[in-house]
Amino acid sequence: METFDALGHFGQYGGRFVPEALIGALEELEAVHNQTQKDPEFIAELAELHRTYTGRPSIITEAKRFSEHAGGARIFLKREDLNHTGSHKINNVLGQALLTKRMGKKRIIAETGAGQHGVAAATAAALMGLECVVYMGEEDTRRQSLNVARMKLLGAEVVAVTSGSKTLKDAINEAMRDWVTNVHNTHYMLGTVAGPHPFPTMVRDFHKVIGEESRAQMLELTGRLPDAVLACIGGGSNAIGIFNAFIPDTDVRLIGLEAGGDGVETGRHAATINGGTPGVLHGTRSYVLQDKNGQTVESHSISAGLDYPGVGPEHAYLHDLGRAEYRAINDDAAMNAFALMSRTEGIIPAIETAHALAGALIIGNELGPKANLLINLSGRGDKDVQTAAQYFGIPL
Amino acid sequence: MTALDSVLAQCRSENRAALIAYIPAGFPSKQGCHKVIQVLADAGVDAIEIGFPYSDPVMDGPVIQEAADISLRGGTQASDVFEALKTASGTGIASVVMTYWNPIEKYGVEKFAASIADNGGSGVITPDLTIEESAEWLKSAQSHSINPIYVVAPSTKDPRLARVTSVTGGFVYAASSMGVTGTRETVSIDAKDLVSRIKKVSDLPVCVGLGVSTRDQARSLAEYADGVIVGSAFIKLLLNAKDEQSGLDAVSHLAKELAKGVREGR
């Protein structure tokens, strides 16, 4: 019996579980990605785009008034919310859009939950003259109608997905079906560090700039590395982006904050590592919210961007190794941190990001006033005003 | 040699293509599924694929998605799949299971292969399991003497076709076109090219699926393929039927037409 070498593994996680129809495209993508990572021309082109279009490097803001609520620990915010399009997502889409052009493809498809990745993908497509179709769960198109309008203004077609739970997971299914059909001219611009190899590695490579910049910035600002680095986790792209540079610094705690929804114990949550088990979903092996028959269980979160029953395989690996910790933050705790950040610092964060801020309140109190915490402020909250107004009873 | 190997060899000796039908376990209902299996067997189908419905079927179009939804809402689980398999093999025709990988992994890879064999099944079609991730599965399939059946696509390049078919058992499942399951007006010319490319690297029977719904399509595929696979067309009839009996009658009629089609190709 022959065996073949498996690729793209993080311990027992990762790999490639896809129809054969997609293998050629994944191999091509992997080859082009590996090639361009060493190509000075590509690296310079992307860096120039980040400097003149994204607005990199993003700044660090010290949240002094917020820190009074976090046990006095110094809190540093990596301001990915100030990037063009309002979140870290632009890092990945610009990289993938350049790869799309290198592969000679003219059409991109993308999935989106909160709409941040969809907006970023539509933006990159507009910038580079690519046709763009974004799949979005029907439920999410209602929760995030502002972002739907933004994508349309940017020239993208938005397809509301009505199958299954009508959220991010089903949008990914629909995007995969499109890709299987149109793979000859279409690149699937996956928005997170999940999916089949090479996506988890490639998307991390496009986001690792977050950690590289902030590691240097923290050394310059404080003269030392932070005690802990915190980020929210849906699929986990902003978290892996800021964690990556700190992985070798074993004294730096890496803490991912998952969406606890109504509470992990209620079963109504999106805390995949805290409440899930190893399995295969959307082409990769990782933790999955699933029942005893291996059927995916619907996730729940007030944050559309974290409302996903899977998580990137590298996070599963970092968890099992004990290199990163993963905690769950309930909806209410996240919304409390959302309000606090808005009122103490004048920064309205994305509800996704508010999970990391709620984590900072807890970790800060655990570590005390001598601790320095670095938080990835992964996105701005303009898109969430409607949800937040509803939550806090502000009439619109 | 599995029952599937035997029936495909028999068809080859009769110089005709085999007819393979797909039906998800638990569809149109737990009991209804068993009736559909009996009707298909009586109508002259050579082999049956029992689908193990999965919540995230990325290779399936709207028709099979809907059937899977109905089945899962009805509470279908592995035991129902094995019962359907038992019914199918009990009719005397060859039977296999088709499923995405996660339900197998969750059930237990070795245990799944054992249960297939115990219920008279000949093999399993795994559309999202790549050969690179197959080591444990191939070992289990081998130790329980069942066929590991892989799906290849028009985009699969020749060197990879050789690698995939080298570990395949029973037959090679050739996807007729790039895309998901569902009936199509015409079965693309990609299918013929793919079958001839497979024949160059493998002696296994090659069965073609995706998009087939009519006797004419079955006839033209049977000219060059060793088997014709039909799924969505049957499911559509059951979804559109006004009651169970009329659905079964429609399935029977179509299966008989297709059975004629696969005998008219050469």
Chai-1 contact restraints between the chains, C-beta under 6 A:
chainA,res_idxA,chainB,res_idxB,connection_type,confidence,min_distance_angstrom,max_distance_angstrom,comment,restraint_id
A,M1,B,L138,contact,1.0,0.0,6.0,A-B,restraint_1
A,E2,B,S166,contact,1.0,0.0,6.0,A-B,restraint_2
A,E2,B,V167,contact,1.0,0.0,6.0,A-B,restraint_3
A,T3,B,A135,contact,1.0,0.0,6.0,A-B,restraint_4
A,F4,B,I131,contact,1.0,0.0,6.0,A-B,restraint_5
A,F4,B,E132,contact,1.0,0.0,6.0,A-B,restraint_6
A,A6,B,E132,contact,1.0,0.0,6.0,A-B,restraint_7
A,A6,B,E133,contact,1.0,0.0,6.0,A-B,restraint_8
A,G15,B,E133,contact,1.0,0.0,6.0,A-B,restraint_9
A,R16,B,T130,contact,1.0,0.0,6.0,A-B,restraint_10
A,F17,B,W101,contact,1.0,0.0,6.0,A-B,restraint_11
A,F17,B,D128,contact,1.0,0.0,6.0,A-B,restraint_12
A,V18,B,D128,contact,1.0,0.0,6.0,A-B,restraint_13
A,P19,B,M59,contact,1.0,0.0,6.0,A-B,restraint_14
A,P19,B,P127,contact,1.0,0.0,6.0,A-B,restraint_15
A,P19,B,D128,contact,1.0,0.0,6.0,A-B,restraint_16
A,E20,B,V151,contact,1.0,0.0,6.0,A-B,restraint_17
A,E20,B,V152,contact,1.0,0.0,6.0,A-B,restraint_18
A,E20,B,A153,contact,1.0,0.0,6.0,A-B,restraint_19
A,E20,B,T156,contact,1.0,0.0,6.0,A-B,restraint_20
A,A21,B,A153,contact,1.0,0.0,6.0,A-B,restraint_21
A,A21,B,S155,contact,1.0,0.0,6.0,A-B,restraint_22
A,A21,B,M178,contact,1.0,0.0,6.0,A-B,restraint_23
A,G24,B,S155,contact,1.0,0.0,6.0,A-B,restraint_24
A,S163,B,Q65,contact,1.0,0.0,6.0,A-B,restraint_25
A,N173,B,D56,contact,1.0,0.0,6.0,A-B,restraint_26
A,N173,B,V58,contact,1.0,0.0,6.0,A-B,restraint_27
A,M176,B,V58,contact,1.0,0.0,6.0,A-B,restraint_28
A,R177,B,V180,contact,1.0,0.0,6.0,A-B,restraint_29
A,T181,B,M178,contact,1.0,0.0,6.0,A-B,restraint_30
A,T181,B,G179,contact,1.0,0.0,6.0,A-B,restraint_31
A,G279,B,N102,contact,1.0,0.0,6.0,A-B,restraint_32
A,V280,B,W101,contact,1.0,0.0,6.0,A-B,restraint_33
A,V280,B,N102,contact,1.0,0.0,6.0,A-B,restraint_34
A,N293,B,Q77,contact,1.0,0.0,6.0,A-B,restraint_35
A,G294,B,N102,contact,1.0,0.0,6.0,A-B,restraint_36
A,G294,B,P103,contact,1.0,0.0,6.0,A-B,restraint_37
A,G294,B,K106,contact,1.0,0.0,6.0,A-B,restraint_38
A,Q295,B,S55,contact,1.0,0.0,6.0,A-B,restraint_39
A,T296,B,S55,contact,1.0,0.0,6.0,A-B,restraint_40
A,T296,B,D56,contact,1.0,0.0,6.0,A-B,restraint_41
